[in-house]
Amino acid sequence: MIDAKKNFDIIKMQLINNFLYSVVDEMTQAVVRTSLSPITRDVFDFQCGVCRGDGELVLEGEGTLIHSLIYQGLISNWMRQNKEDTYPGDVIITNDPYSGAAHLPDIYLYRPIFVGDEIVAWAVAGGHQRDIGGLTPGSCPHNSTEIFQEGLRIPPVKLYERGEPNETLFTILKAASRVPDVLLADIGAFYGACSLGEQRYRELIEEHGLENLKMYLNELLDYTEKLTRAEIKAMPDGIYPFTDYLDDDGITQGKQIPISLEIIIEDDEITYDFTGTSLQVQGAMNNPFGTTRAVVLTALRTMMNPEIPRNSGAYRPVRLVVPEGTLLNPKMPAAVASRGGTIQRESDVMLGAQAAIRPEKLMACTSGVDTLINISGADKNLKPWILMESFWGGWGGRSNLDGVDYNTPPILNNSNVPCEVNEELYPDILYVQYAYVPDTEGAGKFRGSVAVVREWKNVGDDNLGLQLRVDRRSLGPYGLFGGHPGALLKATIKDGKEDRDVGKITTKLCPGGSIRIQSAGAGGWGNPLERDPEMVLQDVLYEKISILRARDIYGVIINEVNLEIDWIETQKFREEVKILTKLNKKR
C-alpha cells in the first residue's frame, strides 16, 4: 500500500517515468551518432537503459530489447562481489556469458551513479560488436565447440576506474579484434551514452530530491508489478505446453534439437518451465541463462497491455525453470557464439504456448531465425573489413490482421541496413537482389509474411570469407488455428559451378560468386478458406501470391484476363473443398 505520508502523486510518478524515457532516448541517439558500425547505428542491435542501485531495471530503450534485460543480473552479481571496491567514475565492462552476459560479440557497459557514498542508480549501454576475435571474422562461428574458440572473453572488470581509462585493457581489446577501430569506436559510443545518462539522472535527483525520487521509483516498480499480476490473474489457470526444433547444433546437420516448454499459470503468477529441452549441444547454438531469461521476460509482454511501464516490476510474478547443462542454460565451457538463432526459436516456442492463453494477442510464428551473414575481406592496404548483417523475414498472421511483411521478430525490434550503405563501405560487395518471394506465405484467414530474398555478390578480385548462420530449413514456421506453416528457408551459394544449397557454413566466396538467402515465410492464422476474397485478390495484384495459389489454397477463382474475382465460382469451389475436408476427417 502507498503511504499517504509520502504525499504520493501518481501524476508526478508518470512525469518521472516520462523523463526517464527522454533520458534513455538521448542515450540511444548518442550511440547512433558516434558509432562506426552499421549493426549499431543502422540495425539498432544495442540497448541503453537506467537501473536502480540494486540493479533492478527502471527503464529500457528502443533498441534490441533482450540486451537491457541482461543488466539486472550483471549488476546484482557485481554488487555482491565488488560493492566496496566501486567508486564514482568507474565503468564496468563485460561480455562473459558465464557471468550473466550473452555471447562474446555482445559487450555491456554499466556506470554507477553515486550520491555521497551510495550507489543510487546505474546508466547502462551495450550491444553487438563487429568482431572480438575467435575462429571466424565477426566472432559468431557456428562450429565452435568451446567458448575459448570464440574470441576475447572479458570477465566483469573496470574499463574506467575513478574516471581513468584502463589502458592495459584498451590495448588488449585493440589487439583482439580484426577491426579494432570499429570496436573501440562503438565501446566509446556506449561510454558516452552512460556518461550522458548519469548527467541527466542527476538532473532528476536535483529536481525531486534523492529520497523522494527513490520513493517514486519504488512505487513505479510496485505499480508495474501490480498491473502485471492483474494481467496474469485474468489469464486462465492451467498448463500450456509447446515444442519446436532447431535444424541442428551447428555441427551435425540433420539432427534436430528440441526446445520444450510448459507455461503454468496459477492465480497471479506464471512459470516458464523448460524441462524437456535438449541437453547442451556440441556446437555453438547453446544459449546462456542470462539471455534465456531476457527472452522469457520479453515474450511475457506480448500477452500484456503495452501501456504497462517497461521495468523490472513486470518480472516479479515470473518463475523460470531452466535445468543447468541444457541448451538454454549451458555449463562452462560450452560454445555459445551462434546463440542468436536459438533465442529466436526459444521465442517461437514461448509465443506458441502463449497463443493458447491469449490467442487474440498472439501472432502465428514469425519467419524466424535471426539469420546472420558475415562476409570478410581486406582492402588494397590489407586492412581487414567485415560485412555483418542480420536478415529476417516478417511476422505471422494475427487474429485480425495479416503479418507485417519484412519486419524483425518482436523480441529484437531491429532495423534494416540499406544496400547502398554497405556497398559504399564494402566495394567488393554488390547486392544482386532484395525482394519479396511470391507464394511463400503461411496461408490463413490472415496470412503470414511472404519470404524475403537477398543476394550478395563478390565483385572483387579475391576470395572472401563467408560465415553463415541459418535455420528453418527443415521445419517451417508454424501456423495457428488452422493456418498453414510458412515456406522453408533456402540458402544457395552460386560460384559458377553447380548451385549449392547450404545450411550453417564457413567457407570462401570466390570472385564472381554469390550467396543467396531466401528467408522462411511466416505462419498463417486461421483457415485460408475463410480469407476475404478481396484480400486474396489484393495479394495477387501485388504479386505476393499467384492466381494458381489463390485458387488451390484460398479457394478464390480469379479471371486471368481482367484480374477480377469470379464470385459464383469462388463460392462453389469453397463449398466443395469444405465438403471434401469433412469427408476426409471422417475417414
C-alpha positions in Angstrom: 0.0 0.0 0.0 1.1 3.6 -0.7 1.9 5.5 2.4 -0.1 8.7 2.4 2.6 10.4 4.5 4.8 10.4 1.4 2.4 12.8 -0.4 2.5 10.4 -3.3 1.3 11.8 -6.6 0.7 9.3 -9.4 0.9 12.1 -12.0 4.3 13.0 -10.7 5.3 9.3 -10.9 4.3 9.3 -14.6 6.2 12.5 -15.3 9.3 10.9 -13.8 8.8 7.9 -15.9 8.4 10.1 -19.0 11.6 12.0 -18.1 13.4 8.7 -17.9 12.1 7.8 -21.4 13.7 11.0 -22.7 17.0 10.2 -20.9 17.2 6.8 -22.5 16.2 8.2 -25.9 19.0 10.7 -25.6 21.5 8.0 -24.7 20.3 5.9 -27.7 20.8 8.8 -30.1 24.2 9.5 -28.7 25.2 5.9 -29.6 23.7 6.2 -33.1 25.6 9.4 -33.8 29.0 8.2 -32.6 29.1 4.5 -33.6 31.1 3.4 -36.6 29.3 0.0 -37.1 26.1 -0.3 -39.3 24.9 -3.1 -37.0 24.8 -0.5 -34.2 23.8 2.8 -35.9 21.5 1.3 -38.5 20.3 -2.0 -37.2 20.0 -0.8 -33.5 21.4 -4.1 -32.2 22.2 -2.4 -28.9 20.3 -1.0 -25.9 20.6 1.7 -23.3 18.8 1.9 -20.0 18.7 3.0 -16.4 18.8 0.7 -13.4 18.3 1.3 -9.7 21.3 0.9 -7.3 20.4 -2.7 -6.7 20.3 -3.4 -10.5 16.5 -3.5 -11.0 15.7 -2.1 -14.4 13.9 1.2 -14.2 13.6 1.8 -17.9 14.9 0.4 -21.2 15.3 2.0 -24.5 14.0 1.2 -28.0 16.9 -0.9 -29.4 17.2 -4.7 -29.2 15.1 -5.4 -26.2 16.9 -8.5 -24.9 20.1 -6.5 -24.3 18.7 -4.3 -21.5 17.2 -7.2 -19.7 20.7 -8.6 -19.1 21.7 -5.8 -16.8 19.8 -6.7 -13.6 21.8 -9.9 -13.3 25.1 -8.3 -14.2 24.7 -5.5 -11.7 23.5 -7.6 -8.9 26.4 -10.1 -9.4 28.9 -7.1 -9.4 27.4 -5.6 -6.3 27.6 -8.9 -4.4 31.3 -9.2 -5.1 32.6 -5.7 -5.6 30.4 -3.2 -3.8 33.1 -2.0 -1.5 35.5 -1.5 -4.4 33.2 0.6 -6.7 33.8 4.3 -6.9 32.4 7.4 -8.7 33.8 7.5 -12.3 34.0 3.7 -12.6 32.7 2.0 -15.7 32.3 -1.8 -15.7 32.7 -3.8 -18.9 31.9 -7.5 -19.7 30.9 -9.9 -22.5 31.2 -13.1 -20.4 28.2 -15.4 -20.9 29.2 -17.3 -17.8 29.0 -14.1 -15.7 25.4 -13.2 -16.9 26.1 -11.7 -20.4 25.1 -13.1 -23.8 27.8 -14.1 -26.3 31.2 -12.6 -26.8 30.3 -10.1 -29.5 27.8 -8.5 -27.1 29.7 -6.1 -24.9 28.0 -4.4 -22.0 29.0 -1.2 -20.0 27.4 -0.2 -16.8 28.3 3.0 -14.9 27.4 3.6 -11.2 25.7 6.9 -10.2 26.7 8.0 -6.7 25.3 10.4 -4.2 27.8 10.6 -1.5 29.0 7.1 -0.7 25.8 5.5 -2.0 25.2 3.9 -5.4 21.7 5.2 -6.2 21.5 4.1 -9.9 23.3 2.8 -12.9 23.5 4.1 -16.5 23.9 1.1 -18.9 24.6 0.7 -22.6 25.8 -2.1 -24.8 25.2 -4.4 -27.7 26.7 -6.3 -30.6 30.2 -5.6 -31.8 31.6 -6.2 -35.3 34.4 -8.5 -34.1 36.1 -9.6 -30.9 38.4 -12.3 -32.3 37.9 -16.0 -32.5 37.6 -18.6 -35.3 35.8 -16.5 -37.8 35.5 -12.8 -38.7 32.5 -11.4 -36.9 33.1 -13.7 -33.9 29.9 -15.8 -34.4 31.2 -19.2 -35.5 28.5 -21.9 -35.7 31.0 -24.7 -35.4 33.0 -23.8 -32.3 32.9 -26.5 -29.6 34.0 -24.4 -26.6 33.9 -20.8 -25.7 37.7 -20.4 -25.8 37.5 -20.6 -29.6 35.0 -17.8 -29.9 37.1 -14.7 -29.1 38.2 -12.5 -26.3 36.2 -13.2 -23.1 36.1 -10.3 -20.7 35.0 -11.0 -17.1 33.3 -8.1 -15.4 36.2 -5.6 -14.9 36.7 -1.9 -14.8 37.1 -0.2 -18.2 37.5 3.1 -16.3 38.4 3.4 -12.6 37.6 6.7 -10.9 37.4 8.3 -14.3 40.8 7.0 -15.6 40.8 4.6 -18.5 42.3 1.1 -18.1 44.9 1.5 -20.8 46.0 -2.2 -20.5 42.5 -3.4 -21.2 42.1 -1.0 -24.1 45.4 -2.4 -25.6 44.1 -6.0 -25.2 40.8 -5.1 -26.9 42.6 -3.4 -29.8 44.8 -6.5 -30.2 42.0 -9.0 -30.1 39.8 -7.5 -32.8 40.2 -7.8 -36.6 38.6 -4.3 -36.9 39.9 -2.5 -33.7 38.9 1.0 -34.9 35.3 -0.1 -35.2 35.3 -1.9 -31.9 36.8 0.9 -29.9 34.6 3.5 -31.5 31.4 1.5 -30.5 32.7 1.0 -27.0 33.3 4.7 -26.9 29.8 5.3 -28.1 28.4 3.2 -25.2 30.7 5.0 -22.8 29.4 8.4 -23.9 25.8 7.2 -23.6 26.5 6.1 -20.0 28.1 9.5 -19.2 25.1 11.3 -20.6 22.7 9.0 -18.7 24.5 9.9 -15.4 24.3 13.6 -16.2 20.6 13.6 -16.9 19.8 11.3 -14.0 21.5 13.8 -11.7 19.1 16.5 -13.0 16.3 14.2 -11.9 17.8 13.9 -8.4 18.3 17.7 -8.2 14.7 18.4 -9.2 12.9 15.9 -6.9 15.4 15.2 -4.2 17.1 11.8 -3.7 14.7 10.3 -1.1 11.7 11.5 -2.9 13.0 10.1 -6.2 13.7 6.7 -4.5 10.2 6.6 -3.2 8.7 7.3 -6.6 10.9 4.7 -8.4 10.0 2.1 -5.7 6.3 2.9 -6.3 6.8 2.8 -10.0 8.1 -0.8 -9.9 5.4 -1.8 -7.4 2.8 -0.3 -9.6 4.1 -2.2 -12.6 4.1 -5.4 -10.6 0.5 -4.8 -9.5 -0.6 -4.3 -13.2 1.3 -7.4 -14.3 -0.2 -9.6 -11.6 -3.7 -8.3 -12.6 -3.0 -9.3 -16.2 -1.8 -12.8 -15.2 -4.8 -13.3 -12.9 -7.1 -12.6 -15.8 -5.5 -15.4 -17.8 -7.0 -18.9 -17.4 -5.1 -21.1 -14.9 -3.6 -24.2 -16.5 -0.6 -25.8 -18.1 0.3 -24.8 -21.7 2.9 -26.9 -23.5 4.7 -26.3 -26.8 7.8 -27.7 -28.5 9.7 -26.6 -31.6 13.1 -27.6 -33.1 16.3 -26.1 -34.3 17.6 -27.6 -37.5 20.9 -28.7 -35.9 23.5 -27.8 -33.4 25.8 -26.1 -35.9 28.0 -29.2 -36.5 25.8 -32.2 -37.1 23.4 -31.2 -39.8 20.0 -33.0 -39.9 19.9 -33.7 -36.2 17.0 -31.6 -34.9 17.3 -30.0 -31.4 14.1 -29.8 -29.3 13.1 -26.8 -27.2 10.2 -27.8 -24.9 8.2 -25.5 -22.7 5.4 -25.7 -20.2 3.8 -22.4 -19.1 2.0 -22.8 -15.8 -0.5 -20.2 -14.7 -1.6 -20.2 -11.1 -3.6 -17.2 -9.8 -1.4 -14.1 -10.4 1.9 -15.9 -11.0 3.4 -17.5 -14.2 6.0 -20.2 -14.6 8.1 -20.9 -17.7 9.4 -24.4 -17.3 11.9 -25.6 -20.0 12.4 -29.0 -18.5 12.5 -31.4 -21.5 14.6 -29.1 -23.7 17.7 -30.7 -25.2 20.9 -31.1 -23.2 23.6 -28.6 -24.2 25.0 -29.3 -27.6 28.4 -29.7 -29.1 28.2 -26.7 -31.4 27.7 -23.0 -30.8 23.8 -23.0 -30.6 23.8 -23.1 -26.8 22.1 -20.0 -25.2 23.4 -18.7 -21.9 21.0 -18.3 -19.0 21.2 -14.5 -19.0 19.8 -14.3 -22.5 17.3 -17.1 -21.9 15.8 -15.1 -19.0 15.8 -11.9 -21.1 13.8 -13.6 -23.9 11.3 -15.0 -21.4 10.6 -11.6 -20.0 10.3 -10.0 -23.4 7.8 -12.7 -24.5 5.7 -12.1 -21.4 5.0 -8.6 -22.6 3.3 -9.8 -25.7 0.4 -11.1 -23.6 0.0 -7.9 -21.6 -1.2 -4.3 -22.0 1.6 -2.4 -23.9 0.9 0.6 -21.6 2.4 -1.2 -18.6 5.7 0.5 -17.7 8.8 -1.2 -19.0 10.7 -2.0 -15.9 11.7 -4.9 -13.6 8.4 -4.8 -11.7 6.8 -6.8 -14.5 9.0 -9.7 -13.9 8.4 -10.2 -10.2 5.5 -12.6 -10.7 7.6 -14.8 -13.1 9.2 -18.1 -12.1 11.8 -19.6 -14.6 12.8 -23.2 -14.6 15.8 -24.0 -16.9 17.8 -27.0 -15.8 21.6 -26.5 -15.8 23.5 -28.2 -18.5 20.8 -27.8 -21.1 20.6 -25.9 -24.4 19.2 -22.8 -22.6 21.4 -22.9 -19.5 24.7 -24.5 -20.6 27.7 -25.2 -18.4 31.1 -23.8 -18.9 32.9 -24.1 -21.4 30.0 -24.8 -23.8 30.2 -22.8 -27.1 27.5 -20.1 -27.4 28.6 -17.9 -30.3 25.6 -18.7 -32.5 23.0 -18.4 -29.8 21.2 -15.7 -31.8 19.4 -18.5 -33.7 18.4 -20.2 -30.5 16.9 -17.2 -28.9 14.6 -16.8 -31.8 13.5 -20.4 -31.6 13.1 -20.0 -27.8 10.8 -17.1 -28.6 8.8 -19.1 -31.1 8.2 -21.8 -28.5 7.0 -19.3 -25.9 4.7 -17.5 -28.3 3.3 -20.8 -29.5 2.5 -21.8 -25.9 1.1 -18.3 -25.1 -1.2 -18.4 -28.1 -3.3 -20.9 -26.2 -3.6 -18.5 -23.3 -4.4 -15.3 -25.2 -5.0 -16.1 -28.9 -6.3 -12.6 -29.6 -2.9 -11.1 -28.7 -0.5 -13.6 -30.3 0.6 -13.9 -33.9 1.5 -17.1 -35.7 5.2 -18.0 -36.0 7.4 -15.3 -37.5 9.7 -16.1 -40.4 12.0 -17.0 -37.6 15.7 -17.3 -37.2 18.0 -14.4 -36.7 19.9 -15.3 -39.9 23.4 -13.9 -39.7 25.8 -13.4 -42.5 29.5 -12.3 -42.2 31.4 -11.6 -45.4 35.1 -10.6 -44.8 38.0 -9.4 -46.9 40.7 -6.8 -47.0 41.1 -3.5 -48.8 44.1 -2.6 -51.1 46.1 -1.6 -48.0 45.4 -5.1 -46.5 43.2 -3.6 -43.8 40.5 -6.1 -42.8 36.8 -5.4 -43.3 33.7 -7.4 -42.2 30.2 -7.0 -43.6 27.9 -8.2 -40.9 24.1 -8.4 -41.5 21.2 -9.9 -39.7 18.4 -10.9 -42.1 14.8 -11.5 -41.2 11.5 -12.3 -42.9 8.3 -11.0 -41.4 5.5 -11.5 -38.9 3.0 -14.3 -38.6 -0.7 -13.7 -39.2 -2.7 -12.4 -36.3 -6.3 -12.8 -35.1 -7.5 -9.7 -37.1 -4.6 -8.7 -39.3 -2.1 -10.2 -41.8 1.5 -10.5 -40.7 3.7 -7.5 -41.4 5.9 -8.2 -44.5 9.6 -7.9 -43.7 9.8 -6.9 -40.1 12.1 -8.1 -37.3 10.7 -10.5 -34.8 9.1 -8.9 -31.7 11.9 -9.8 -29.4 14.5 -7.9 -31.5 13.0 -4.6 -32.6 15.8 -4.1 -35.1 16.1 -2.2 -38.3 17.4 -2.6 -41.8 20.8 -1.6 -43.3 20.2 0.0 -46.7 22.1 -1.9 -49.5 23.7 1.4 -50.6 25.3 1.9 -47.2 27.1 -1.5 -47.3 28.0 -1.2 -51.0 29.7 2.1 -50.2 31.5 0.7 -47.1 32.5 -2.6 -48.9 33.2 -2.0 -52.6 33.8 -5.8 -53.2 30.1 -6.5 -52.4 27.2 -5.9 -54.8 23.6 -6.6 -53.9 22.1 -8.6 -56.8 18.5 -8.7 -55.5 16.4 -7.7 -52.5 12.8 -8.6 -52.9 9.6 -10.4 -51.7 9.2 -14.0 -52.9 5.6 -14.9 -54.1 3.7 -18.0 -52.8 5.9 -18.4 -49.7 3.5 -17.0 -47.1 1.9 -19.2 -44.4 -1.7 -19.2 -45.8 -4.5 -18.4 -43.4 -7.6 -16.3 -42.8 -4.9 -13.8 -42.0 -1.7 -14.7 -43.9 1.8 -14.6 -42.6 4.6 -12.6 -44.3 6.0 -13.7 -47.6 9.6 -14.6 -47.6 12.3 -12.1 -48.4 15.3 -12.8 -50.7 18.7 -11.1 -50.6 21.7 -11.9 -52.7 25.3 -10.7 -52.1 27.9 -11.0 -54.9 31.7 -10.9 -54.7 32.7 -8.3 -57.4 36.3 -8.1 -56.2 39.4 -10.0 -57.4 40.0 -12.1 -54.3 38.2 -14.8 -52.4 36.1 -13.5 -49.5 35.4 -15.2 -46.2 31.8 -16.3 -45.7 30.2 -17.4 -42.5 26.5 -18.1 -42.4 24.0 -19.0 -39.6 20.6 -20.1 -40.9 17.8 -22.2 -39.6 14.2 -23.1 -40.5 15.5 -25.2 -43.4 13.8 -28.4 -42.2 10.7 -27.2 -40.3 8.7 -24.2 -41.5 7.3 -21.5 -39.1 4.1 -22.9 -37.6 0.6 -21.6 -38.3 -2.1 -21.2 -35.7 -5.8 -22.2 -35.5 -5.8 -23.8 -39.0 -3.2 -21.5 -40.5 -0.5 -23.1 -42.7 3.2 -23.0 -42.0 5.4 -20.6 -43.9 7.8 -21.8 -46.7 11.2 -23.2 -45.6 14.3 -21.1 -45.7 16.8 -21.6 -48.5 20.5 -20.6 -48.7 22.3 -21.1 -52.0 25.9 -20.5 -53.0 26.4 -19.7 -56.7 30.0 -19.9 -57.8 29.9 -20.7 -61.5 29.6 -24.4 -60.8 26.5 -26.2 -59.7 24.5 -24.1 -57.3 24.8 -25.5 -53.7 22.1 -25.3 -51.1 23.8 -24.9 -47.7 23.0 -24.6 -44.1 25.2 -23.3 -41.3 28.6 -23.0 -43.1 32.0 -21.4 -43.0 33.6 -21.2 -46.5 35.0 -18.9 -49.2 33.1 -16.9 -51.7 35.1 -16.8 -55.0 35.3 -13.8 -57.3 32.0 -13.6 -59.2 30.3 -15.9 -56.8 27.3 -15.0 -54.7 25.3 -16.1 -51.7 21.5 -16.0 -52.0 19.3 -16.3 -48.9 15.6 -16.7 -49.0 14.1 -16.3 -45.6 11.3 -18.6 -44.4 7.7 -17.4 -44.9 5.8 -16.7 -41.7 2.9 -18.8 -40.4 -0.8 -18.1 -41.1 -3.6 -17.6 -38.6 -6.9 -19.3 -39.2 -8.4 -21.3 -42.1 -7.3 -20.0 -45.5 -10.8 -20.7 -46.9 -12.2 -18.1 -44.6 -9.9 -15.4 -46.0 -11.7 -12.4 -47.5 -11.5 -12.9 -51.3 -10.8 -9.2 -51.8 -7.7 -9.6 -49.7 -6.7 -12.6 -51.8 -7.1 -10.5 -54.9 -5.0 -7.7 -53.5 -2.2 -10.2 -52.8 -2.4 -11.3 -56.4 -2.3 -7.8 -57.7 0.7 -7.0 -55.5 2.3 -10.2 -56.8 2.6 -11.8 -53.4 0.7 -14.8 -54.4 -0.1 -16.3 -57.8 -3.6 -16.9 -59.4 -3.0 -20.6 -59.1 -2.3 -20.4 -55.3 -5.3 -18.1 -54.8 -7.4 -21.0 -56.2 -5.7 -24.0 -54.7 -5.1 -22.7 -51.2 -7.6 -20.0 -50.7 -10.4 -21.3 -52.9 -10.7 -17.9 -54.7 -11.2 -18.0 -58.5 -9.7 -15.0 -60.3 -10.1 -14.3 -64.0 -6.7 -14.3 -65.6 -7.7 -11.7 -68.2 -9.4 -9.0 -66.3 -8.0 -9.9 -62.8 -11.4 -9.9 -61.2 -12.9 -12.4 -58.7 -15.4 -14.8 -60.1 -17.7 -14.8 -57.1 -20.1 -17.5 -58.1 -17.2 -20.0 -58.9 -15.4 -19.0 -55.7 -18.4 -19.7 -53.5 -19.0 -23.0 -55.3 -15.3 -24.1 -55.2 -15.0 -23.2 -51.5 -18.1 -25.3 -50.6 -16.8 -28.3 -52.5 -13.4 -28.0 -50.7 -15.2 -27.8 -47.3 -17.3 -30.9 -48.1 -14.2 -32.9 -49.1 -12.4 -31.8 -46.0 -15.2 -33.0 -43.7 -15.3 -36.4 -45.6 -11.5 -36.8 -45.2 -11.8 -36.1 -41.4 -14.5 -38.8 -41.0 -12.2 -41.3 -42.7 
